[in-house]
Amino acid sequence: MKIALLVVVGIIAVAVVAYFLRFPRDTFISFSRPGGGTITFSRTGVSFEAAPDHYATNGFDRIEPCVSRLLVPANRFKFLHMFTPDGNRGFGLDAKDGVIWADLTVEWRQDAQREAAIRAFFSSLGIAPSQDYLAGNGGVPDATRILDYPVKGNAAEVTALTERILQELCGISPREALDISYREAGKVESRKEKVESEAKARPRHW
């Protein structure tokens, strides 16, 4: 019995080691959990995220209190994600030490016009991307364009810009249903990892 148990443990240990050695460094796989939330697998580990708060209408009214939390300086990353219930439209804000970034992703091969619209929107505001790179998605190398833009201002100003992005770049109306999630990262989770994992969980960020 003990030998069989040791064999099983050994097989599991070998499988785990092989998983982390063979799992591509820039690849993230996310699965929806029953009842909401996601599980994300990456080379650096496994992360669990609770289901978002669902607002059937007037979801924009819930944004500013969350933005205020992002602006409180802290030596860890904070994440605010705002999406339609189907996950197809929306975007996220990240923050650390009171500095906020808007994170948008686009399947650039299929949505070249959307990428152009994002770039034009922020260019008109005089904001250049702080991150601009390609990441793999679903086993396809360089499938997703990651665009991060620094966002400055107080809670009211950041909220106003957030609402503009949701309306003008994501096609979400103020009265539309919205799922909002706020979380703070552990010390080992990097902002880049979180942004890319979100891109895999929601492959079409509108």
N, CA, C and O of each residue as an XYZ file, in Angstrom:
824
protein
N       0.829     -1.206      0.000
C       0.000      0.000      0.000
C       0.864      1.257      0.000
O       0.604      2.210     -0.735
N       1.910      1.238      0.849
C       2.801      2.392      0.923
C       3.553      2.578     -0.381
O       3.779      3.702     -0.829
N       3.945      1.447     -0.992
C       4.682      1.536     -2.256
C       3.798      2.145     -3.345
O       4.243      2.985     -4.127
N       2.533      1.703     -3.380
C       1.608      2.243     -4.383
C       1.399      3.736     -4.178
O       1.340      4.499     -5.143
N       1.289      4.155     -2.911
C       1.110      5.575     -2.610
C       2.325      6.380     -3.045
O       2.187      7.466     -3.609
N       3.509      5.850     -2.784
C       4.741      6.532     -3.188
C       4.841      6.655     -4.701
O       5.307      7.664     -5.229
N       4.394      5.603     -5.392
C       4.427      5.632     -6.861
C       3.496      6.725     -7.380
O       3.858      7.485     -8.279
N       2.281      6.799     -6.801
C       1.323      7.823     -7.224
C       1.863      9.222     -6.959
O       1.774     10.107     -7.810
N       2.433      9.413     -5.748
C       3.005     10.722     -5.406
C       4.134     11.071     -6.354
O       4.252     12.217     -6.788
N       4.968     10.087     -6.680
C       6.083     10.320     -7.602
C       5.611     10.729     -8.975
O       6.178     11.631     -9.592
N       4.560     10.060     -9.464
C       4.016     10.383    -10.787
C       3.473     11.805    -10.805
O       3.700     12.557    -11.753
N       2.745     12.169     -9.732
C       2.199     13.527     -9.649
C       3.323     14.552     -9.618
O       3.244     15.578    -10.294
N       4.375     14.285     -8.836
C       5.497     15.218     -8.738
C       6.175     15.401    -10.089
O       6.515     16.519    -10.476
N       6.368     14.294    -10.805
C       6.998     14.377    -12.134
C       6.108     15.167    -13.084
O       6.601     15.970    -13.877
N       4.782     14.938    -13.006
C       3.854     15.652    -13.888
C       3.882     17.148    -13.613
O       3.856     17.960    -14.538
N       3.935     17.510    -12.316
C       3.971     18.927    -11.955
C       5.240     19.585    -12.473
O       5.186     20.678    -13.037
N       6.383     18.930    -12.286
C       7.660     19.471    -12.761
C       7.640     19.623    -14.280
O       8.064     20.646    -14.817
N       7.142     18.594    -14.964
C       7.083     18.655    -16.428
C       6.173     19.779    -16.891
O       6.459     20.464    -17.873
N       5.060     19.961    -16.162
C       4.124     21.033    -16.507
C       4.798     22.389    -16.483
O       4.670     23.167    -17.428
N       5.512     22.677    -15.412
C       6.118     24.000    -15.285
C       7.330     24.173    -16.201
O       7.647     25.295    -16.596
N       8.007     23.079    -16.543
C       9.151     23.186    -17.448
C       8.702     23.363    -18.886
O       9.344     24.084    -19.649
N       7.615     22.721    -19.266
C       7.163     22.741    -20.648
C       6.151     23.834    -20.936
O       5.931     24.184    -22.096
N       5.532     24.378    -19.896
C       4.523     25.423    -20.094
C       5.209     26.683    -20.608
O       6.123     27.182    -19.951
N       4.802     27.212    -21.755
C       5.447     28.417    -22.313
C       5.424     29.577    -21.331
O       4.438     29.783    -20.624
N       6.499     30.322    -21.292
C       6.649     31.391    -20.313
C       5.588     32.464    -20.461
O       5.141     33.022    -19.459
N       5.173     32.770    -21.681
C       4.234     33.870    -21.893
C       2.812     33.391    -22.179
O       2.018     34.117    -22.778
N       2.488     32.155    -21.747
C       1.171     31.598    -22.017
C       0.363     31.464    -20.736
O       0.891     31.050    -19.703
N      -0.924     31.815    -20.803
C      -1.839     31.723    -19.685
C      -3.110     31.046    -20.171
O      -3.611     31.366    -21.249
N      -3.634     30.116    -19.388
C      -4.869     29.432    -19.733
C      -5.863     29.656    -18.611
O      -5.572     29.349    -17.455
N      -7.031     30.187    -18.935
C      -8.049     30.490    -17.932
C      -9.315     29.690    -18.184
O      -9.720     29.482    -19.328
N      -9.935     29.243    -17.096
C     -11.187     28.505    -17.156
C     -12.205     29.169    -16.245
O     -11.866     29.659    -15.168
N     -13.460     29.181    -16.688
C     -14.529     29.705    -15.850
C     -14.883     28.679    -14.792
O     -14.901     27.476    -15.052
N     -15.168     29.176    -13.585
C     -15.558     28.307    -12.485
C     -17.066     28.297    -12.345
O     -17.714     29.310    -12.607
N     -17.651     27.157    -11.932
C     -19.102     27.120    -11.697
C     -19.497     28.183    -10.672
O     -18.874     28.296     -9.616
N     -20.523     28.951    -10.986
C     -20.935     30.010    -10.070
C     -20.196     31.309    -10.275
O     -20.435     32.276     -9.552
N     -19.283     31.353    -11.265
C     -18.543     32.580    -11.545
C     -17.106     32.505    -11.098
O     -16.719     31.607    -10.350
N     -16.312     33.457    -11.562
C     -14.893     33.471    -11.235
C     -14.093     32.660    -12.241
O     -14.657     31.971    -13.091
N     -12.770     32.753    -12.134
C     -11.890     32.055    -13.066
C     -10.727     31.397    -12.340
O     -10.357     31.784    -11.231
N     -10.163     30.394    -12.998
C      -8.915     29.765    -12.576
C      -7.928     29.968    -13.711
O      -8.224     29.621    -14.854
N      -6.759     30.524    -13.418
C      -5.759     30.794    -14.447
C      -4.487     30.007    -14.162
O      -3.937     30.067    -13.062
N      -4.024     29.263    -15.176
C      -2.790     28.493    -15.085
C      -1.714     29.208    -15.892
O      -1.953     29.644    -17.018
N      -0.532     29.323    -15.307
C       0.611     29.893    -16.009
C       1.855     29.151    -15.544
O       1.792     28.295    -14.662
N       2.968     29.489    -16.141
C       4.210     28.825    -15.754
C       4.586     29.136    -14.310
O       5.260     28.341    -13.655
N       4.156     30.277    -13.822
C       4.513     30.673    -12.460
C       3.543     30.156    -11.414
O       3.792     30.317    -10.219
N       2.437     29.537    -11.832
C       1.535     28.997    -10.835
C       0.082     29.016    -11.263
O      -0.237     29.140    -12.445
N      -0.793     28.890    -10.273
C      -2.232     28.853    -10.484
C      -2.864     29.950     -9.638
O      -2.541     30.089     -8.458
N      -3.766     30.732    -10.236
C      -4.435     31.796     -9.483
C      -5.940     31.633     -9.591
O      -6.457     31.165    -10.605
N      -6.641     32.027     -8.527
C      -8.093     31.933     -8.464
C      -8.661     33.344     -8.306
O      -8.147     34.149     -7.529
N      -9.713     33.624     -9.044
C     -10.357     34.932     -8.935
C     -11.853     34.761     -8.708
O     -12.517     34.002     -9.414
N     -12.369     35.468     -7.723
C     -13.786     35.355     -7.382
C     -14.655     35.958     -8.474
O     -14.183     36.727     -9.311
N     -15.927     35.597     -8.452
C     -16.883     36.153     -9.414
C     -17.017     37.656     -9.206
O     -16.951     38.123     -8.069
N     -17.203     38.427    -10.281
C     -17.342     39.881    -10.142
C     -18.695     40.261     -9.556
O     -19.621     39.451     -9.518
N     -18.794     41.504     -9.100
C     -20.083     42.046     -8.671
C     -20.885     42.397     -9.925
O     -20.380     43.052    -10.837
N     -22.128     41.956     -9.952
C     -22.965     42.177    -11.136
C     -23.970     43.296    -10.868
O     -24.678     43.294     -9.862
N     -24.011     44.253    -11.800
C     -24.959     45.354    -11.701
C     -25.825     45.336    -12.961
O     -25.329     45.540    -14.069
N     -27.108     45.093    -12.781
C     -28.012     44.930    -13.919
C     -28.201     46.230    -14.700
O     -28.507     46.207    -15.892
N     -28.017     47.356    -14.025
C     -28.156     48.655    -14.685
C     -27.342     49.702    -13.926
O     -27.035     49.532    -12.746
N     -27.002     50.779    -14.619
C     -26.276     51.901    -14.010
C     -24.966     51.475    -13.339
O     -24.625     51.956    -12.258
N     -24.249     50.577    -13.991
C     -22.986     50.110    -13.431
C     -21.945     51.205    -13.319
O     -21.037     51.120    -12.492
N     -22.069     52.246    -14.153
C     -21.100     53.338    -14.104
C     -21.094     54.021    -12.733
O     -20.074     54.564    -12.310
N     -22.231     53.992    -12.050
C     -22.321     54.648    -10.741
C     -21.435     53.972     -9.697
O     -21.154     54.555     -8.650
N     -21.003     52.764     -9.975
C     -20.204     51.994     -9.013
C     -18.700     52.130     -9.237
O     -17.902     51.578     -8.480
N     -18.320     52.862    -10.271
C     -16.908     52.890    -10.654
C     -16.067     53.781     -9.740
O     -14.993     53.368     -9.304
N     -16.537     54.994     -9.444
C     -15.695     55.946     -8.714
C     -15.223     55.433     -7.346
O     -14.059     55.651     -7.011
N     -16.052     54.771     -6.542
C     -15.539     54.250     -5.270
C     -14.384     53.273     -5.465
O     -13.453     53.244     -4.660
N     -14.438     52.477     -6.523
C     -13.344     51.537     -6.807
C     -12.090     52.279     -7.251
O     -10.982     51.915     -6.859
N     -12.257     53.318     -8.066
C     -11.119     54.127     -8.500
C     -10.449     54.777     -7.289
O      -9.222     54.860     -7.231
N     -11.237     55.231     -6.336
C     -10.679     55.829     -5.123
C      -9.783     54.841     -4.384
O      -8.760     55.231     -3.822
N     -10.158     53.574     -4.383
C      -9.337     52.553     -3.746
C      -8.030     52.340     -4.510
O      -6.987     52.093     -3.905
N      -8.088     52.436     -5.832
C      -6.873     52.292     -6.641
C      -5.868     53.401     -6.329
O      -4.658     53.174     -6.344
N      -6.379     54.600     -6.047
C      -5.511     55.760     -5.852
C      -4.830     55.789     -4.486
O      -3.911     56.579     -4.272
N      -5.264     54.947     -3.575
C      -4.606     54.877     -2.265
C      -3.250     54.201     -2.446
O      -3.213     53.035     -2.840
N      -2.125     54.888     -2.172
C      -0.799     54.299     -2.396
C      -0.613     53.002     -1.617
O      -0.941     52.916     -0.433
N      -0.084     52.001     -2.303
C       0.193     50.710     -1.673
C       1.280     50.014     -2.477
O       1.319     50.124     -3.703
N       2.156     49.302     -1.794
C       3.272     48.632     -2.449
C       2.853     47.257     -2.959
O       3.538     46.263     -2.719
N       1.746     47.211     -3.651
C       1.267     45.985     -4.290
C       0.312     46.401     -5.399
O      -0.232     47.505     -5.381
N       0.116     45.523     -6.350
C      -0.747     45.857     -7.474
C      -2.213     45.654     -7.118
O      -2.587     44.719     -6.410
N      -3.033     46.576     -7.640
C      -4.477     46.501     -7.484
C      -5.095     46.448     -8.877
O      -4.571     47.034     -9.824
N      -6.206     45.745     -8.988
C      -6.818     45.530    -10.290
C      -8.317     45.812    -10.231
O      -9.017     45.352     -9.329
N      -8.788     46.570    -11.203
C     -10.211     46.864    -11.341
C     -10.620     46.511    -12.766
O     -10.100     47.080    -13.726
N     -11.549     45.575    -12.900
C     -11.987     45.152    -14.226
C     -13.473     45.395    -14.386
O     -14.266     45.105    -13.490
N     -13.841     45.931    -15.536
C     -15.220     46.308    -15.841
C     -15.593     45.736    -17.198
O     -15.058     46.153    -18.225
N     -16.518     44.773    -17.199
C     -16.900     44.092    -18.430
C     -18.403     43.845    -18.465
O     -19.066     43.775    -17.431
N     -18.919     43.716    -19.680
C     -20.293     43.266    -19.827
C     -20.372     41.829    -19.320
O     -19.356     41.133    -19.292
N     -21.557     41.371    -18.921
C     -21.670     40.022    -18.355
C     -21.143     38.906    -19.245
O     -20.704     37.874    -18.738
N     -21.177     39.093    -20.572
C     -20.652     38.055    -21.456
C     -19.134     38.109    -21.582
O     -18.530     37.241    -22.212
N     -18.514     39.128    -20.981
C     -17.058     39.243    -21.007
C     -16.471     39.739    -22.301
O     -15.249     39.794    -22.439
N     -17.308     40.103    -23.259
C     -16.810     40.491    -24.578
C     -16.402     41.953    -24.695
O     -15.600     42.301    -25.562
N     -16.943     42.813    -23.837
C     -16.631     44.237    -23.923
C     -16.249     44.768    -22.557
O     -16.890     44.466    -21.550
N     -15.194     45.565    -22.540
C     -14.732     46.144    -21.298
C     -13.222     46.262    -21.257
O     -12.545     45.976    -22.244
N     -12.693     46.682    -20.121
C     -11.252     46.805    -19.960
C     -10.936     46.871    -18.472
O     -11.830     46.805    -17.628
N      -9.648     47.004    -18.167
C      -9.245     47.020    -16.769
C      -8.331     48.188    -16.438
O      -7.662     48.746    -17.307
N      -8.320     48.539    -15.168
C      -7.377     49.506    -14.612
C      -6.495     48.774    -13.602
O      -6.980     47.962    -12.815
N      -5.213     49.069    -13.632
C      -4.271     48.535    -12.655
C      -3.622     49.695    -11.926
O      -3.540     50.802    -12.459
N      -3.160     49.446    -10.713
C      -2.522     50.523     -9.960
C      -1.482     49.958     -9.000
O      -1.593     48.831     -8.517
N      -0.480     50.772     -8.744
C       0.514     50.491     -7.704
C       1.087     51.820     -7.233
O       1.428     52.680     -8.046
N       1.192     51.985     -5.918
C       1.708     53.223     -5.337
C       0.937     54.453     -5.822
O       1.509     55.532     -5.968
N      -0.350     54.284     -6.067
C      -1.185     55.406     -6.484
C      -1.095     55.755     -7.954
O      -1.740     56.705     -8.397
N      -0.302     55.004     -8.734
C      -0.176     55.224    -10.178
C      -1.093     54.234    -10.890
O      -1.076     53.040    -10.589
N      -1.896     54.731    -11.838
C      -2.896     53.907    -12.512
C      -2.579     53.771    -13.997
O      -2.105     54.708    -14.640
N      -2.852     52.578    -14.523
C      -2.724     52.316    -15.955
C      -4.043     51.755    -16.470
O      -4.717     50.996    -15.774
N      -4.406     52.130    -17.686
C      -5.537     51.527    -18.383
C      -4.988     50.419    -19.276
O      -4.082     50.650    -20.077
N      -5.533     49.234    -19.136
C      -5.060     48.066    -19.885
C      -6.105     47.657    -20.916
O      -7.239     47.330    -20.567
N      -5.715     47.679    -22.179
C      -6.613     47.244    -23.237
C      -5.912     46.198    -24.089
O      -4.709     46.287    -24.335
N      -6.673     45.207    -24.536
C      -6.116     44.172    -25.391
C      -6.939     44.075    -26.659
O      -8.123     44.411    -26.670
N      -6.311     43.617    -27.719
C      -7.003     43.509    -29.000
C      -6.373     42.389    -29.811
O      -5.153     42.228    -29.829
N      -7.215     41.621    -30.478
C      -6.727     40.611    -31.418
C      -6.371     41.355    -32.709
O      -7.214     41.551    -33.584
N      -5.119     41.758    -32.802
C      -4.728     42.735    -33.811
C      -4.874     42.233    -35.242
O      -5.083     43.039    -36.150
N      -4.773     40.943    -35.467
C      -4.921     40.431    -36.828
C      -6.370     40.567    -37.317
O      -6.617     40.824    -38.495
N      -7.327     40.389    -36.388
C      -8.738     40.476    -36.767
C      -9.316     41.875    -36.569
O     -10.276     42.249    -37.243
N      -8.743     42.645    -35.655
C      -9.348     43.923    -35.272
C      -8.376     45.088    -35.426
O      -8.135     45.843    -34.484
N      -7.829     45.216    -36.612
C      -6.872     46.297    -36.862
C      -7.515     47.670    -36.657
O      -6.863     48.596    -36.175
N      -8.791     47.802    -37.022
C      -9.467     49.090    -36.860
C      -9.634     49.444    -35.386
O      -9.518     50.607    -34.998
N      -9.906     48.435    -34.578
C     -10.046     48.693    -33.139
C      -8.720     49.132    -32.536
O      -8.684     50.049    -31.716
N      -7.637     48.488    -32.934
C      -6.323     48.900    -32.433
C      -6.043     50.350    -32.826
O      -5.542     51.136    -32.022
N      -6.368     50.687    -34.057
C      -6.151     52.066    -34.523
C      -6.996     53.050    -33.720
O      -6.545     54.150    -33.400
N      -8.234     52.644    -33.394
C      -9.116     53.524    -32.629
C      -8.574     53.758    -31.219
O      -8.641     54.874    -30.704
N      -8.042     52.717    -30.600
C      -7.458     52.855    -29.260
C      -6.278     53.812    -29.286
O      -6.170     54.717    -28.459
N      -5.399     53.594    -30.251
C      -4.204     54.455    -30.351
C      -4.593     55.906    -30.624
O      -4.012     56.824    -30.045
N      -5.565     56.114    -31.497
C      -5.991     57.476    -31.827
C      -6.634     58.158    -30.618
O      -6.419     59.349    -30.392
N      -7.410     57.419    -29.852
C      -8.086     57.975    -28.678
C      -7.066     58.524    -27.688
O      -7.170     59.672    -27.256
N      -6.091     57.713    -27.333
C      -5.115     58.162    -26.339
C      -4.144     59.189    -26.912
O      -3.670     60.068    -26.193
N      -3.850     59.078    -28.202
C      -2.988     60.070    -28.831
C      -3.632     61.450    -28.785
O      -2.940     62.452    -28.604
N      -4.950     61.510    -28.946
C      -5.658     62.786    -28.896
C      -5.591     63.412    -27.508
O      -5.772     64.621    -27.358
N      -5.329     62.586    -26.490
C      -5.198     63.076    -25.120
C      -3.739     63.338    -24.739
O      -3.435     63.754    -23.620
N      -2.849     63.086    -25.695
C      -1.419     63.289    -25.431
C      -0.828     62.215    -24.538
O       0.148     62.468    -23.833
N      -1.405     61.011    -24.556
C      -0.933     59.918    -23.705
C      -0.321     58.829    -24.578
O      -0.989     58.280    -25.455
N       0.955     58.518    -24.334
C       1.645     57.455    -25.060
C       1.566     56.160    -24.262
O       1.498     56.204    -23.033
N       1.573     55.005    -24.932
C       1.505     53.737    -24.196
C       2.780     53.492    -23.390
O       3.889     53.750    -23.859
N       2.598     52.991    -22.176
C       3.748     52.608    -21.358
C       4.147     51.161    -21.624
O       5.280     50.760    -21.358
N       3.212     50.388    -22.148
C       3.467     49.016    -22.576
C       2.791     48.810    -23.920
O       1.641     49.206    -24.107
N       3.500     48.194    -24.854
C       2.963     47.952    -26.188
C       3.686     46.726    -26.745
O       4.795     46.834    -27.268
N       3.044     45.555    -26.629
C       3.716     44.325    -27.051
C       2.682     43.261    -27.403
O       1.489     43.432    -27.153
N       3.156     42.157    -27.989
C       2.301     41.048    -28.381
C       2.486     39.883    -27.414
O       3.589     39.633    -26.928
N       1.391     39.174    -27.142
C       1.438     38.007    -26.265
C       0.700     36.854    -26.930
O      -0.220     37.065    -27.721
N       1.107     35.639    -26.605
C       0.449     34.459    -27.148
C      -0.927     34.274    -26.542
O      -1.202     34.723    -25.429
N      -1.795     33.598    -27.303
C      -3.165     33.360    -26.835
C      -3.674     32.071    -27.462
O      -3.698     31.944    -28.686
N      -4.087     31.100    -26.620
C      -4.632     29.849    -27.132
C      -3.666     29.070    -27.995
O      -4.080     28.402    -28.943
N      -2.369     29.148    -27.677
C      -1.365     28.439    -28.451
C      -0.925     29.158    -29.706
O      -0.082     28.653    -30.447
N      -1.490     30.340    -29.958
C      -1.114     31.127    -31.137
C      -0.128     32.210    -30.710
O      -0.496     33.098    -29.942
N       1.111     32.159    -31.184
C       2.099     33.176    -30.792
C       1.687     34.564    -31.269
O       1.140     34.725    -32.360
N       1.960     35.559    -30.434
C       1.751     36.965    -30.804
C       0.323     37.246    -31.289
O       0.126     38.045    -32.204
N      -0.657     36.597    -30.685
C      -2.037     36.763    -31.141
C      -2.692     38.018    -30.592
O      -3.561     38.602    -31.238
N      -2.278     38.435    -29.397
C      -2.973     39.521    -28.703
C      -2.055     40.717    -28.480
O      -0.941     40.573    -27.977
N      -2.532     41.889    -28.855
C      -1.800     43.125    -28.601
C      -2.168     43.633    -27.211
O      -3.347     43.800    -26.900
N      -1.157     43.879    -26.374
C      -1.347     44.429    -25.043
C      -0.966     45.907    -25.082
O       0.160     46.251    -25.439
N      -1.898     46.772    -24.719
C      -1.653     48.212    -24.694
C      -1.980     48.757    -23.313
O      -3.117     48.654    -22.853
N      -0.989     49.333    -22.658
C      -1.177     49.958    -21.347
C      -0.921     51.450    -21.465
O       0.050     51.878    -22.089
N      -1.803     52.238    -20.859
C      -1.658     53.686    -20.888
C      -1.721     54.248    -19.469
O      -2.628     53.898    -18.713
N      -0.782     55.105    -19.094
C      -0.843     55.729    -17.770
C      -2.012     56.697    -17.688
O      -2.286     57.441    -18.629
N      -2.691     56.677    -16.559
C      -3.855     57.536    -16.348
C      -3.605     58.398    -15.112
O      -3.314     57.876    -14.036
N      -3.720     59.716    -15.266
C      -3.460     60.629    -14.162
C      -4.721     61.395    -13.782
O      -5.639     61.554    -14.586
N      -4.744     61.870    -12.528
C      -5.864     62.677    -12.070
C      -6.400     62.195    -10.749
O      -5.947     61.187    -10.208
N      -7.382     62.932    -10.226
C      -8.030     62.518     -8.991
C      -9.113     61.486     -9.316
O      -9.273     61.084    -10.468
N      -9.847     61.066     -8.293
C     -10.842     60.013     -8.495
C     -11.901     60.415     -9.522
O     -12.284     59.605    -10.367
N     -12.370     61.651     -9.454
C     -13.401     62.102    -10.388
C     -12.869     62.146    -11.823
O     -13.573     61.767    -12.760
N     -11.621     62.610    -11.992
C     -11.035     62.713    -13.333
C     -10.757     61.336    -13.930
O     -11.032     61.102    -15.107
N     -10.216     60.432    -13.129
C      -9.940     59.079    -13.626
C     -11.249     58.364    -13.946
O     -11.338     57.632    -14.931
N     -12.257     58.578    -13.115
C     -13.556     57.961    -13.367
C     -14.162     58.481    -14.668
O     -14.716     57.708    -15.449
N     -14.059     59.774    -14.899
C     -14.603     60.361    -16.132
C     -13.922     59.761    -17.361
O     -14.586     59.447    -18.349
N     -12.605     59.602    -17.302
C     -11.881     59.002    -18.431
C     -12.262     57.538    -18.588
O     -12.420     57.050    -19.707
N     -12.409     56.843    -17.476
C     -12.819     55.436    -17.517
C     -14.163     55.289    -18.215
O     -14.347     54.391    -19.036
N     -15.094     56.164    -17.891
C     -16.415     56.111    -18.515
C     -16.336     56.412    -20.008
O     -17.068     55.821    -20.801
N     -15.457     57.322    -20.390
C     -15.263     57.602    -21.817
C     -14.717     56.377    -22.548
O     -15.165     56.050    -23.647
N     -13.751     55.708    -21.932
C     -13.173     54.509    -22.554
C     -14.240     53.427    -22.712
O     -14.335     52.786    -23.759
N     -15.038     53.233    -21.669
C     -16.095     52.222    -21.739
C     -17.099     52.538    -22.845
O     -17.563     51.638    -23.545
N     -17.432     53.818    -23.000
C     -18.418     54.198    -24.005
C     -17.818     54.251    -25.410
O     -18.379     53.684    -26.348
N     -16.680     54.932    -25.558
C     -16.146     55.200    -26.883
C     -15.313     54.058    -27.461
O     -15.288     53.869    -28.677
N     -14.636     53.300    -26.611
C     -13.786     52.222    -27.106
C     -14.374     50.834    -26.880
O     -14.025     49.882    -27.578
N     -15.274     50.726    -25.894
C     -15.841     49.412    -25.578
C     -17.315     49.295    -25.953
O     -17.883     48.204    -25.904
N     -17.940     50.417    -26.329
C     -19.329     50.386    -26.759
C     -20.308     50.033    -25.665
O     -21.316     49.376    -25.927
N     -20.030     50.461    -24.430
C     -20.905     50.172    -23.297
C     -21.615     51.454    -22.872
O     -20.973     52.483    -22.660
N     -22.928     51.391    -22.750
C     -23.694     52.564    -22.342
C     -23.762     52.642    -20.818
O     -23.639     51.616    -20.148
N     -23.957     53.843    -20.256
C     -24.011     53.997    -18.798
C     -25.109     53.187    -18.125
O     -24.980     52.834    -16.953
N     -26.184     52.885    -18.843
C     -27.299     52.148    -18.255
C     -27.194     50.639    -18.457
O     -28.040     49.882    -17.981
N     -26.156     50.210    -19.162
C     -26.017     48.788    -19.495
C     -25.541     47.985    -18.287
O     -24.902     48.517    -17.379
N     -25.867     46.687    -18.296
C     -25.396     45.797    -17.234
C     -23.865     45.729    -17.259
O     -23.248     45.728    -18.325
N     -23.266     45.673    -16.063
C     -21.813     45.697    -15.955
C     -21.361     44.787    -14.813
O     -21.935     44.796    -13.723
N     -20.331     44.012    -15.087
C     -19.687     43.203    -14.048
C     -18.406     43.906    -13.634
O     -17.562     44.212    -14.477
N     -18.257     44.163    -12.342
C     -17.097     44.893    -11.825
C     -16.385     44.039    -10.787
O     -17.011     43.523     -9.861
N     -15.089     43.892    -10.942
C     -14.306     43.143     -9.957
C     -13.099     43.967     -9.528
O     -12.436     44.605    -10.346
N     -12.837     43.939     -8.243
C     -11.683     44.641     -7.668
C     -10.900     43.641     -6.836
O     -11.475     42.880     -6.058
N      -9.588     43.648     -7.004
C      -8.764     42.768     -6.183
C      -7.375     43.354     -6.030
O      -6.962     44.220     -6.801
N      -6.670     42.877     -5.039
C      -5.292     43.279     -4.796
C      -4.411     42.048     -4.908
O      -4.738     40.987     -4.377
N      -3.292     42.199     -5.603
C      -2.422     41.062     -5.889
C      -1.575     40.701     -4.692
O      -1.292     41.529     -3.826
N      -1.175     39.434     -4.665
C      -0.184     39.007     -3.695
C       1.182     39.526     -4.097
O       1.344     40.049     -5.200
N       2.136     39.397     -3.250
C       3.460     39.957     -3.500
C       4.153     39.309     -4.686
O       4.983     39.948     -5.332
N       3.832     38.043     -4.992
C       4.560     37.336     -6.048
C       3.946     37.549     -7.421
O       4.569     37.211     -8.428
N       2.738     38.100     -7.488
C       2.071     38.267     -8.770
C       2.468     39.587     -9.405
O       2.318     40.650     -8.802
N       2.974     39.511    -10.620
C       3.392     40.722    -11.304
C       2.224     41.308    -12.078
O       1.268     40.612    -12.419
N       2.321     42.605    -12.348
C       1.278     43.273    -13.130
C       1.218     42.695    -14.534
O       0.127     42.481    -15.062
N       2.373     42.435    -15.154
C       2.408     41.896    -16.510
C       1.703     40.544    -16.575
O       0.946     40.281    -17.509
N       1.947     39.692    -15.591
C       1.298     38.393    -15.571
C      -0.212     38.537    -15.478
O      -0.953     37.831    -16.161
N      -0.669     39.461    -14.625
C      -2.099     39.622    -14.442
C      -2.756     40.157    -15.700
O      -3.825     39.687    -16.090
N      -2.128     41.135    -16.340
C      -2.700     41.704    -17.563
C      -2.812     40.631    -18.635
O      -3.840     40.528    -19.304
N      -1.761     39.828    -18.805
C      -1.780     38.812    -19.844
C      -2.773     37.706    -19.525
O      -3.427     37.181    -20.427
N      -2.893     37.347    -18.252
C      -3.862     36.305    -17.895
C      -5.282     36.780    -18.164
O      -6.130     35.987    -18.575
N      -5.555     38.076    -17.937
C      -6.873     38.613    -18.238
C      -7.136     38.586    -19.739
O      -8.266     38.364    -20.173
N      -6.099     38.811    -20.519
C      -6.268     38.773    -21.971
C      -6.660     37.378    -22.429
O      -7.409     37.230    -23.395
N      -6.158     36.345    -21.741
C      -6.502     34.978    -22.121
C      -7.885     34.610    -21.607
O      -8.614     33.853    -22.250
N      -8.241     35.146    -20.449
C      -9.567     34.838    -19.896
C     -10.659     35.472    -20.738
O     -11.741     34.901    -20.880
N     -10.389     36.661    -21.307
C     -11.358     37.367    -22.134
C     -10.664     37.722    -23.436
O     -10.142     38.829    -23.564
N     -10.642     36.803    -24.423
C      -9.846     36.996    -25.627
C     -10.277     38.148    -26.516
O      -9.532     38.535    -27.415
N     -11.486     38.720    -26.286
C     -11.916     39.859    -27.102
C     -12.303     40.997    -26.175
O     -13.458     41.097    -25.762
N     -11.345     41.857    -25.845
C     -11.619     43.011    -24.983
C     -12.076     44.176    -25.851
O     -11.276     44.792    -26.555
N     -13.371     44.469    -25.793
C     -13.905     45.599    -26.552
C     -14.155     46.754    -25.626
O     -14.607     47.811    -26.066
